[in-house]
Amino acid sequence: MWNSIQTCFSGLSWSKFLDLLGYQPEAPMMFSSGIFLFLFAGFFIIYNSLRNHLRIRIIYVIIFSLYFYFKTSGIWFLLLIFTATSDYLIGQKIPETRNKTGKKLWVTLSILVNLGMLTYFKYTNFIYELTINFWHLMGGVIEEPILEELSYKPLDIFLPVGISFFTFQSLSYIIDIYRDRVKPVKRWFDYMFYVSFFPGLVAGPIVRARDFIPQINRKPVLLYNQMGEALYLIICGLFKKCVISDYISVNFVDRIFDAPALYTGIENLMGVYGYALQIYCDFSGYSDMAIGIALLLGFRFNINFDSPYQSATITEFWRRWHISLSSWLRDYLYISMGGNRKGKIRAYLNLIITMFLGGLWHGAALKFILWGVIHGIALAIHKLTIHLFGFKATGAEMPLWRRIISAVFTFHIVCFAWIPFRADSMQKVGEMFTQIFTYFQPEVFMQLINGYRSVFVLMITGYIIHFIPKEIDLKLQQKVTCMPLWAKAALLCIAIFIVIQMKSADIVPFIYFQF
């Protein structure tokens, strides 16, 4: 392992080291990168010495969090400061305003500021492209010379990493103040700490103010069992992201989705199964590391993934997948639109609209909208079957045989929706479905296994880990927790060594960085 570390730092001059500390657009800092592990080690040593110094510790964490964001998005860390300052001031004004109309105006201002920024950075080109396409459809009305000038050329707009996460997080704070669920924080530094806290900054979880802010002014305590839990989560996250997700992505999944017409139906189907595992390991791996790092610092995040592919219904899936986002959409969109309080038809429509907006949140493209609508329709159909036949929402009370069949069916609905989510274009979506349903060629399966043996070993390993019963997972965590300190350190070194050996030459950023 020492030789691997030496190789990483060999030939590193002082100027190159300073370059590493600066913003590198082609290599944003990630939890799995060597530079983060190096910086976090130094940060953690100083942090521990400040556990008894509340204000200095808060400022220190804010500075490191802003630097962390600078390493991912450059000068746009100023946008983060602006968001925090804007909503801090608005949050102070809401309880001071006597009438309800005035309170609503303050909330509206926060929504306009946050969604305005989100719309500009994330959706300007999408709206621009739709506008150009509309004018081309109106070609019979517009003069030909003018029409020729109307061609879509994307504007050069940088998308700050994690903007969807910290704007939603800040919005939830303002809405909860309006609903009298939280009190506004008294100090700007406390709110800046909440919005910028680096473990969940760029890819979640979306932490609610009422869960996190009360922890800020407590003295952070790291108990021995919490250290074991944090280490277990970090190691699991590293393994999911760097060993499973990155490897099957670069060596198999990307190849299939880049040119589905060149592969048989069975190969395309395996590529879909591979992507389902890749995105789960990528995102849940990040969440595991974020929760583990926050725990090392004395802060508790809620769970963000709960073995979602074990779900027996689509409703259960959304109670287990990206829990912080799905609960945010439920509490601040679905319920705000009326939820199920205005009749069955309205409830089904609210579900579809909520998931439509959830798809749009993921990206400014029709493929994400289609993904959201598929899930919205599936949720509405499931709610309808509950109403007509009395089925359970989660499937927890199903007989085992029926739960297994339902879980397989639900998994394939989710995989069906992953195809447009991942594909580069609707043409490739069509090619993939065409190959699966008209050119399946199951006889090439063994040849496929032999050609991608290591990929399928990791895929099988990943799915086995995913479907391990929770009791076994907790027992493994307990064993890590009970290890002596030297054994924990050795286990972490072994994990880092495996990551270095498996690491792809290409930088594979977390999938949700783009959202």
ZALOBA-757323 format. One line per 8 residues: for each residue y, z, x of C-alpha. Coordinates in nm, 3 decimals, padded with zeros to 5 digits, always signed. Layout:
// residues N
Y:Z:X; ...
//
This chain:
// residues 515
+00.000:+00.000:+00.000; +00.240:+00.087:+00.283; +00.196:-00.265:+00.420; +00.294:-00.407:+00.080; +00.611:-00.196:+00.071; +00.696:-00.296:+00.428; +00.651:-00.662:+00.331; +00.897:-00.618:+00.042
+01.166:-00.478:+00.274; +01.092:-00.675:+00.593; +01.384:-00.888:+00.707; +01.622:-00.701:+00.477; +01.957:-00.691:+00.655; +02.247:-00.467:+00.557; +02.430:-00.759:+00.392; +02.118:-00.854:+00.196
+02.081:-00.493:+00.089; +02.439:-00.490:-00.040; +02.366:-00.814:-00.226; +02.069:-00.643:-00.388; +02.298:-00.368:-00.512; +02.534:-00.625:-00.667; +02.487:-00.827:-00.984; +02.225:-01.100:-00.948
+02.222:-01.328:-01.256; +01.889:-01.481:-01.157; +01.722:-01.141:-01.116; +01.844:-00.882:-01.371; +01.725:-00.531:-01.291; +01.417:-00.422:-01.484; +01.214:-00.101:-01.494; +00.932:-00.284:-01.319
+01.146:-00.408:-01.028; +01.137:-00.252:-00.683; +01.515:-00.209:-00.672; +01.506:+00.002:-00.990; +01.227:+00.226:-00.858; +01.428:+00.274:-00.537; +01.756:+00.350:-00.718; +01.594:+00.570:-00.981
+01.427:+00.784:-00.714; +01.768:+00.858:-00.560; +01.928:+00.904:-00.902; +01.656:+01.148:-01.013; +01.691:+01.370:-00.706; +02.064:+01.415:-00.767; +02.011:+01.448:-01.143; +01.776:+01.741:-01.093
+02.040:+01.919:-00.887; +02.287:+01.882:-01.177; +02.071:+02.023:-01.457; +02.289:+02.336:-01.475; +02.619:+02.143:-01.462; +02.663:+01.991:-01.807; +02.983:+01.788:-01.776; +02.915:+01.660:-01.424
+02.562:+01.562:-01.530; +02.690:+01.372:-01.835; +02.945:+01.180:-01.627; +02.685:+01.112:-01.358; +02.439:+00.965:-01.610; +02.713:+00.754:-01.771; +02.810:+00.609:-01.432; +02.448:+00.527:-01.348
+02.390:+00.379:-01.696; +02.695:+00.155:-01.662; +02.578:+00.047:-01.317; +02.233:-00.024:-01.463; +02.395:-00.243:-01.729; +02.612:-00.409:-01.464; +02.290:-00.501:-01.283; +02.164:-00.676:-01.595
+02.481:-00.834:-01.737; +02.752:-00.819:-01.471; +03.112:-00.767:-01.582; +03.001:-00.742:-01.945; +02.942:-00.369:-01.895; +03.308:-00.355:-02.008; +03.189:-00.475:-02.349; +02.963:-00.172:-02.370
+03.260:+00.057:-02.295; +03.466:-00.122:-02.560; +03.193:-00.082:-02.824; +03.153:+00.288:-02.749; +03.528:+00.353:-02.750; +03.588:+00.156:-03.070; +03.318:+00.333:-03.270; +03.403:+00.673:-03.123
+03.760:+00.638:-03.253; +03.645:+00.502:-03.590; +03.393:+00.785:-03.616; +03.674:+01.035:-03.571; +03.880:+00.874:-03.848; +03.614:+00.861:-04.122; +03.598:+01.238:-04.200; +03.977:+01.265:-04.164
+04.023:+01.006:-04.441; +04.040:+01.172:-04.782; +03.959:+00.888:-05.022; +03.635:+00.692:-05.037; +03.810:+00.356:-05.021; +03.971:+00.451:-04.690; +03.634:+00.561:-04.552; +03.483:+00.228:-04.656
+03.763:+00.044:-04.477; +03.686:+00.226:-04.152; +03.316:+00.146:-04.187; +03.404:-00.216:-04.263; +03.618:-00.229:-03.949; +03.326:-00.104:-03.739; +03.094:-00.362:-03.897; +03.346:-00.640:-03.832
+03.394:-00.537:-03.468; +03.022:-00.499:-03.391; +02.892:-00.794:-03.588; +03.192:-01.000:-03.477; +03.095:-00.951:-03.113; +02.730:-01.017:-03.196; +02.820:-01.334:-03.385; +03.040:-01.469:-03.105
+02.800:-01.410:-02.818; +02.477:-01.483:-03.002; +02.547:-01.720:-03.289; +02.851:-01.934:-03.200; +02.643:-02.221:-03.062; +02.401:-02.197:-03.355; +02.684:-02.220:-03.610; +02.844:-02.498:-03.406
+02.520:-02.699:-03.401; +02.468:-02.654:-03.776; +02.824:-02.771:-03.837; +02.778:-03.085:-03.626; +02.448:-03.162:-03.801; +02.617:-03.118:-04.139; +02.891:-03.369:-04.048; +02.627:-03.617:-03.932
+02.454:-03.582:-04.268; +02.790:-03.668:-04.421; +02.802:-03.982:-04.207; +02.859:-04.208:-04.507; +03.185:-04.029:-04.582; +03.324:-03.999:-04.229; +03.459:-04.296:-04.034; +03.223:-04.419:-03.761
+03.459:-04.363:-03.458; +03.511:-04.001:-03.565; +03.136:-03.953:-03.616; +03.064:-04.078:-03.264; +03.288:-03.802:-03.126; +03.091:-03.538:-03.315; +02.802:-03.466:-03.080; +02.658:-03.122:-03.015
+02.721:-02.988:-02.665; +02.642:-02.616:-02.632; +02.936:-02.398:-02.533; +02.895:-02.201:-02.215; +02.873:-01.852:-02.369; +02.697:-01.576:-02.176; +02.469:-01.353:-02.386; +02.502:-00.992:-02.263
+02.157:-00.835:-02.233; +02.072:-00.588:-02.508; +02.384:-00.652:-02.720; +02.172:-00.655:-03.036; +02.035:-00.311:-02.953; +02.350:-00.120:-02.863; +02.556:-00.273:-03.148; +02.289:-00.172:-03.403
+02.268:+00.173:-03.245; +02.643:+00.220:-03.264; +02.657:+00.087:-03.621; +02.395:+00.337:-03.735; +02.617:+00.619:-03.604; +02.917:+00.502:-03.809; +02.713:+00.447:-04.126; +02.547:+00.788:-04.091
+02.889:+00.954:-04.059; +02.997:+00.776:-04.379; +02.678:+00.896:-04.551; +02.738:+01.254:-04.424; +02.414:+01.253:-04.227; +02.579:+01.328:-03.892; +02.905:+01.481:-03.777; +03.123:+01.279:-03.538
+03.095:+01.384:-03.175; +03.398:+01.568:-03.041; +03.410:+01.415:-02.693; +03.424:+01.049:-02.594; +03.195:+01.122:-02.299; +02.922:+01.244:-02.533; +02.937:+00.925:-02.738; +02.952:+00.708:-02.428
+02.643:+00.891:-02.303; +02.462:+00.816:-02.632; +02.547:+00.445:-02.642; +02.497:+00.373:-02.271; +02.193:+00.594:-02.192; +02.006:+00.351:-01.968; +01.637:+00.403:-02.061; +01.689:+00.247:-02.406
+02.000:+00.042:-02.337; +01.886:-00.318:-02.296; +01.569:-00.340:-02.508; +01.551:-00.027:-02.720; +01.417:+00.176:-02.882; +01.715:+00.188:-03.118; +01.780:+00.561:-03.105; +01.951:+00.727:-03.402
+02.253:+00.945:-03.333; +02.112:+01.232:-03.536; +01.801:+01.236:-03.318; +01.970:+01.195:-02.979; +02.319:+01.348:-02.981; +02.197:+01.708:-03.039; +01.997:+01.675:-02.714; +02.299:+01.584:-02.498
+02.447:+01.931:-02.458; +02.116:+02.108:-02.409; +02.005:+02.198:-02.060; +01.738:+01.935:-01.980; +01.399:+02.094:-01.919; +01.102:+01.913:-01.771; +00.786:+02.111:-01.841; +00.468:+02.042:-01.649
+00.296:+01.887:-01.951; +00.605:+01.671:-02.019; +00.595:+01.542:-01.663; +00.232:+01.444:-01.717; +00.313:+01.274:-02.047; +00.608:+01.088:-01.890; +00.399:+00.972:-01.595; +00.120:+00.856:-01.825
+00.366:+00.654:-02.036; +00.532:+00.497:-01.730; +00.198:+00.397:-01.576; +00.073:+00.255:-01.908; +00.399:+00.063:-01.947; +00.380:-00.081:-01.596; +00.018:-00.185:-01.649; +00.090:-00.349:-01.985
+00.394:-00.538:-01.863; +00.324:-00.630:-01.502; -00.055:-00.662:-01.502; -00.148:-00.789:-01.847; +00.160:-00.949:-02.006; +00.306:-01.124:-01.701; -00.028:-01.250:-01.572; -00.159:-01.402:-01.896
+00.187:-01.544:-01.967; +00.231:-01.732:-01.638; -00.133:-01.836:-01.600; -00.230:-01.929:-01.955; -00.001:-01.871:-02.254; +00.302:-02.061:-02.122; +00.087:-02.362:-02.034; -00.054:-02.385:-02.387
+00.280:-02.344:-02.566; +00.458:-02.585:-02.328; +00.225:-02.873:-02.419; -00.006:-02.785:-02.712; -00.102:-03.150:-02.771; -00.276:-03.160:-02.431; -00.521:-02.886:-02.531; -00.795:-02.860:-02.792
-00.769:-02.646:-03.103; -00.979:-02.364:-02.955; -00.752:-02.355:-02.649; -00.443:-02.344:-02.871; -00.593:-02.063:-03.078; -00.673:-01.863:-02.765; -00.315:-01.926:-02.653; -00.189:-01.776:-02.980
-00.415:-01.471:-02.935; -00.286:-01.448:-02.578; +00.076:-01.455:-02.692; +00.009:-01.189:-02.956; -00.118:-00.965:-02.676; +00.155:-01.073:-02.433; +00.448:-00.986:-02.659; +00.287:-00.656:-02.759
+00.218:-00.554:-02.398; +00.562:-00.675:-02.288; +00.763:-00.492:-02.551; +00.548:-00.183:-02.597; +00.524:-00.163:-02.217; +00.904:-00.152:-02.196; +00.917:+00.108:-02.473; +00.655:+00.322:-02.298
+00.854:+00.314:-01.975; +01.182:+00.386:-02.159; +01.030:+00.684:-02.343; +00.869:+00.811:-02.021; +01.186:+00.779:-01.812; +01.392:+00.949:-02.086; +01.136:+01.231:-02.096; +01.166:+01.280:-01.720
+01.539:+01.331:-01.779; +01.474:+01.585:-02.056; +01.530:+01.358:-02.360; +01.280:+01.275:-02.631; +01.269:+00.928:-02.788; +01.064:+00.858:-03.099; +00.755:+00.640:-03.068; +00.830:+00.267:-03.103
+00.480:+00.116:-03.128; +00.168:+00.262:-03.287; -00.120:+00.019:-03.227; +00.024:-00.236:-03.473; -00.269:-00.480:-03.462; -00.490:-00.210:-03.611; -00.294:-00.245:-03.936; -00.487:-00.335:-04.249
-00.180:-00.462:-04.438; +00.144:-00.633:-04.345; +00.337:-00.329:-04.473; +00.140:-00.107:-04.239; +00.207:-00.350:-03.955; +00.581:-00.303:-03.998; +00.535:+00.073:-03.997; +00.369:+00.041:-03.658
+00.552:-00.253:-03.489; +00.898:-00.203:-03.332; +00.938:+00.107:-03.547; +01.299:+00.171:-03.445; +01.406:-00.178:-03.565; +01.192:-00.187:-03.881; +01.319:+00.156:-03.989; +01.678:+00.046:-03.909
+01.638:-00.265:-04.127; +01.488:-00.050:-04.404; +01.756:+00.222:-04.396; +02.068:+00.013:-04.339; +01.982:-00.321:-04.499; +01.697:-00.299:-04.749; +01.808:+00.031:-04.908; +02.176:-00.072:-04.894
+02.092:-00.386:-05.094; +01.926:-00.173:-05.359; +01.575:-00.142:-05.217; +01.330:-00.111:-05.505; +01.577:+00.065:-05.736; +01.678:-00.248:-05.930; +01.345:-00.380:-06.049; +01.043:-00.550:-05.895
+01.187:-00.901:-05.859; +01.500:-00.768:-05.690; +01.286:-00.557:-05.455; +01.083:-00.861:-05.349; +01.402:-01.061:-05.294; +01.552:-00.774:-05.092; +01.242:-00.771:-04.869; +01.269:-01.144:-04.800
+01.645:-01.121:-04.730; +01.593:-00.820:-04.501; +01.326:-00.997:-04.297; +01.533:-01.318:-04.295; +01.815:-01.119:-04.133; +01.562:-00.948:-03.906; +01.449:-01.290:-03.788; +01.809:-01.396:-03.734
+01.866:-01.076:-03.534; +01.596:-01.193:-03.292; +01.773:-01.517:-03.214; +02.005:-01.793:-03.330; +01.739:-02.049:-03.408; +01.555:-02.178:-03.712; +01.223:-02.070:-03.560; +01.324:-01.704:-03.569
+01.449:-01.741:-03.926; +01.114:-01.898:-04.021; +00.931:-01.609:-03.853; +01.136:-01.358:-04.051; +01.089:-01.543:-04.382; +00.711:-01.560:-04.328; +00.701:-01.183:-04.283; +00.938:-01.130:-04.577
+00.720:-01.340:-04.810; +00.405:-01.165:-04.683; +00.562:-00.823:-04.750; +00.672:-00.933:-05.099; +00.324:-01.066:-05.180; +00.169:-00.740:-05.060; +00.408:-00.536:-05.275; +00.314:-00.760:-05.570
-00.059:-00.699:-05.514; +00.009:-00.324:-05.498; +00.186:-00.352:-05.835; -00.081:-00.571:-05.997; -00.400:-00.424:-05.852; -00.301:-00.079:-05.727; -00.384:-00.147:-05.358; -00.267:+00.106:-05.101
+00.038:+00.024:-04.889; -00.119:+00.123:-04.556; -00.489:+00.072:-04.621; -00.561:+00.418:-04.479; -00.786:+00.505:-04.773; -00.985:+00.180:-04.764; -01.359:+00.193:-04.692; -01.424:+00.107:-04.327
-01.573:-00.237:-04.397; -01.281:-00.336:-04.615; -01.028:-00.202:-04.366; -01.186:-00.410:-04.088; -01.172:-00.728:-04.298; -00.814:-00.652:-04.402; -00.712:-00.581:-04.041; -00.856:-00.916:-03.926
-00.672:-01.095:-04.209; -00.343:-00.916:-04.134; -00.376:-00.988:-03.762; -00.408:-01.360:-03.832; -00.103:-01.361:-04.059; +00.092:-01.202:-03.774; -00.050:-01.455:-03.525; +00.037:-01.741:-03.763
+00.397:-01.618:-03.760; +00.402:-01.580:-03.380; +00.357:-01.959:-03.341; +00.709:-02.059:-03.453; +00.848:-01.744:-03.290; +00.719:-01.852:-02.947; +00.722:-02.233:-02.966; +01.014:-02.422:-02.811
+01.055:-02.655:-03.108; +00.923:-02.722:-03.456; +00.755:-03.032:-03.317; +00.538:-02.813:-03.096; +00.466:-02.585:-03.390; +00.332:-02.889:-03.575; +00.131:-03.001:-03.271; -00.027:-02.659:-03.236
-00.134:-02.641:-03.601; -00.259:-02.999:-03.586; -00.478:-02.924:-03.285; -00.614:-02.601:-03.436; -00.702:-02.753:-03.775; -00.801:-03.108:-03.679; -00.920:-03.098:-03.317; -01.078:-02.755:-03.279
-01.361:-02.857:-03.038; -01.546:-02.519:-03.018; -01.794:-02.665:-02.767; -01.534:-02.635:-02.487; -01.511:-02.257:-02.534; -01.742:-02.163:-02.244; -01.567:-02.414:-02.018; -01.237:-02.250:-02.116
-01.372:-01.904:-02.034; -01.497:-02.019:-01.694; -01.168:-02.191:-01.613; -00.955:-01.887:-01.704; -01.194:-01.605:-01.627; -00.937:-01.358:-01.493; -00.704:-01.431:-01.785; -00.972:-01.357:-02.041
-01.083:-01.043:-01.858; -00.725:-00.915:-01.889; -00.700:-01.027:-02.251; -01.020:-00.844:-02.342; -00.901:-00.540:-02.147; -00.567:-00.547:-02.327; -00.720:-00.568:-02.672; -00.972:-00.293:-02.591
-00.685:-00.068:-02.479; -00.496:-00.154:-02.796; -00.787:-00.071:-03.027; -00.887:+00.252:-02.851; -00.876:+00.535:-03.109; -00.571:+00.756:-03.079; -00.790:+01.060:-03.005; -00.923:+00.897:-02.687
-00.571:+00.796:-02.582; -00.451:+01.155:-02.624; -00.748:+01.282:-02.420; -00.663:+01.043:-02.136; -00.302:+01.159:-02.150; -00.418:+01.520:-02.139; -00.631:+01.451:-01.830; -00.329:+01.303:-01.651
-00.119:+01.600:-01.760; -00.371:+01.847:-01.619; -00.387:+01.676:-01.278; -00.230:+01.861:-00.984; +00.101:+01.723:-00.861; -00.051:+01.546:-00.559; -00.299:+01.367:-00.787; -00.019:+01.254:-01.018
+00.173:+01.116:-00.719; -00.140:+00.938:-00.595; -00.201:+00.790:-00.940; +00.156:+00.655:-00.954; +00.121:+00.506:-00.603; -00.205:+00.336:-00.707; -00.034:+00.194:-01.018; +00.257:+00.059:-00.810
+00.012:-00.090:-00.559; -00.177:-00.271:-00.839; +00.152:-00.400:-00.981; +00.256:-00.535:-00.638; -00.080:-00.709:-00.594; -00.072:-00.865:-00.943; +00.298:-00.946:-00.945; +00.381:-01.311:-01.010
+00.600:-01.499:-00.764; +00.824:-01.589:-01.059; +01.048:-01.326:-01.216; +00.922:-01.263:-01.570; +01.197:-01.077:-01.760; +01.109:-00.869:-02.061; +01.083:-01.091:-02.368; +01.325:-00.875:-02.568
+01.598:-00.908:-02.304; +01.697:-01.230:-02.483; +01.749:-01.046:-02.811
//
